[in-house]
């Protein structure tokens, strides 16, 4: 094997990823991998998948696109980066085919129609656009539900706390 990673190296890499993750979610930073136009499209797509509602902020507030951008920037395999960039191009091509213009030029209704079409066979994707949608949704959900907003506001996780009274507790 030309290159082997030892246990200590793997621990260092993992620790670096944990330390780097919050920095990747900082505000106002330039994208690390995507172009500004690609990043804006990714941000809009993820916000449409996990929109803000009355209960919690959406993907944009949780900086889901920044998280995906950071993971793409540090991907070891060039194919992983190419798949993201290619997937955004596929979505733009489908938008042009369906509506005559790019995704970012589309109206909200046209954007919803595009995502609906891409999600059509989510459990058994058949087209490259459907495969990209499945990966986009998976990555958006992972980024969101590992963010502070997703964990604490959406799921309302309180952490490791003791509850004074348990359902069914009959101690008096």
C-alpha atoms as one frame of an Amber mdcrd trajectory, in Angstrom:
protein
   0.000   0.000   0.000   1.601   3.306  -1.048   0.292   5.331   1.909  -0.942
   4.119   5.249  -2.481   6.186   8.003  -1.571   5.210  11.518  -3.912   5.350
  14.485  -2.264   8.511  15.857  -2.499  10.238  12.476  -6.170   9.356  12.254
  -6.785  10.803  15.729  -4.961  14.025  14.755  -7.029  14.312  11.565 -10.262
  13.724  13.493  -9.341  16.275  16.136  -8.481  18.789  13.439 -11.864  18.259
  11.795 -13.665  18.850  15.087 -11.726  22.059  15.675 -12.128  23.219  12.063
 -15.876  22.541  11.826 -17.019  25.563  13.868 -14.665  27.807  11.893 -16.179
  26.537   8.650 -19.578  27.649   9.868 -18.489  31.213  10.606 -20.313  34.117
   9.012 -19.222  36.282   6.120 -16.395  34.054   4.927 -15.705  33.425   1.269
 -16.456  29.879   0.125 -13.483  27.536   0.318 -14.420  25.299  -2.616 -17.451
  26.615  -4.470 -17.480  29.773  -6.539 -19.646  32.546  -5.058 -22.375  31.755
  -7.621 -22.257  28.013  -6.853 -22.293  28.737  -3.132 -25.361  30.990  -3.494
 -27.148  28.219  -5.401 -26.165  25.602  -2.810 -27.355  27.912  -0.031 -30.724
  28.391  -1.743 -31.150  24.669  -2.458 -30.422  23.676   1.141 -32.733  26.394
   2.489 -35.514  25.024   0.288 -34.891  21.518   1.639 -34.807  22.703   5.274
 -36.665  26.032   5.374 -37.088  28.278   8.371 -40.449  27.908  10.088 -42.197
  28.968  13.294 -40.278  26.352  15.294 -36.677  26.905  14.196 -34.431  28.643
  11.676 -33.631  26.861   8.437 -30.530  25.622   6.692 -29.288  29.126   5.889
 -29.253  30.166   9.547 -27.482  26.908  10.450 -24.871  27.645   7.744 -25.478
  24.312   6.046 -23.976  25.484   2.737 -20.792  26.609   4.530 -20.516  23.182
   6.153 -20.945  21.377   2.806 -18.455  23.793   1.206 -15.871  23.034   3.893
 -16.351  19.268   3.512 -16.010  19.532  -0.278 -12.864  21.661   0.085 -11.204
  19.058   2.280 -12.389  15.977   0.341  -9.539  13.566  -0.318 -10.938  12.245
  -3.570 -11.196  14.683  -6.506 -14.352  12.830  -7.615 -16.125  13.910  -4.407
 -15.508  17.572  -5.277 -16.368  17.031  -8.943 -19.674  15.380  -7.978 -20.770
  18.483  -6.038 -19.847  20.917  -8.766 -21.336  18.615 -11.402 -24.553  18.206
  -9.408 -25.112  21.956  -9.270 -24.559  22.114 -13.040 -27.088  19.299 -13.508
 -29.663  21.252 -11.495 -29.026  24.348 -13.629 -29.337  22.296 -16.829 -32.638
  20.824 -15.647 -33.873  24.313 -14.761 -32.977  25.535 -18.252 -34.786  22.545
 -19.759 -37.896  23.008 -17.589 -38.072  26.812 -17.396 -35.661  28.324 -19.912
 -33.276  29.826 -17.343 -30.911  28.907 -14.511 -32.046  27.862 -11.063 -31.086
  31.193  -9.509 -33.065  33.074 -12.193 -36.129  30.904 -11.552 -39.155  32.005
  -9.560 -39.930  30.301  -6.271 -42.608  28.185  -7.957 -40.180  27.107 -10.671
 -37.568  26.232  -8.048 -40.085  24.113  -6.155 -41.055  22.358  -9.408 -37.405
  21.633 -10.118 -36.759  20.183  -6.656 -39.977  18.175  -6.861 -38.800  16.658
 -10.125 -35.324  15.920  -8.757 -36.850  14.284  -5.655 -39.306  12.193  -7.670
 -37.420   8.907  -7.219 -35.567   9.767  -4.037 -35.632   6.211  -2.699 -34.572
   4.715  -6.029 -32.894   7.476  -8.076 -32.567   6.808 -11.769 -31.166  10.010
 -13.278 -28.003  11.936 -12.385 -30.201  14.796 -11.117 -32.082  12.424  -8.811
 -28.801  10.982  -7.519 -27.533  14.501  -6.837 -30.733  15.436  -5.012 -30.440
  12.409  -2.740 -26.846  13.345  -1.842 -27.756  17.017  -1.429 -30.620  16.185
   0.934 -28.475  13.723   2.903 -25.667  16.273   3.298 -28.098  19.087   4.186
 -29.798  16.978   6.864 -26.458  15.873   8.302 -25.110  19.428   8.418 -28.322
  20.838   9.866 -28.889  18.239  12.552 -25.279  18.405  13.723 -25.431  22.207
  13.997 -26.338  24.049  17.183 -29.578  25.240  15.555 -30.576  21.760  14.414
 -29.728  20.072  17.683 -30.984  22.621  20.194 -33.724  24.545  18.400 -35.186
  21.956  16.025 -34.762  18.771  18.052 -34.807  20.641  21.379 -32.015  18.479
  22.742 -31.243  19.596  26.285 -28.062  17.626  26.789 -27.199  15.219  29.534
 -29.573  16.474  32.225 -31.352  14.760  35.050 -35.128  14.784  35.006 -36.681
  15.065  38.447 -39.810  13.129  37.598 -40.166  10.190  35.239 -43.447   9.103
  33.700 -44.744   6.237  35.770 -42.614   7.089  38.786 -44.602   6.230  41.902
 -42.059   7.248  44.532 -43.657   9.598  47.037
